[in-house]
Amino acid sequence: MAKREKSKRLQVVITEEQDSLLTKTAYQLSNPERLVSKSEVVRLGIAMLNRAVEQGELDPEILRALDEA
């Protein structure tokens, strides 16, 4: 039996627009054989953002979004 990965629950408040973007992205990544959840989209986004930061390839436009939050 595979060892279960330890996980943590994170609760955040998001806007209606952000929720809509999560839903839209999950739908676009899904296919008839596999539905992608909004939680999976968030986990993928975290991994992609981390990779971009570590490789020095973060789009400066994304950092502007932090100022708007």
Order of alpha helices (4+ residues) and beta strands (2+ residues): alpha-alpha-alpha
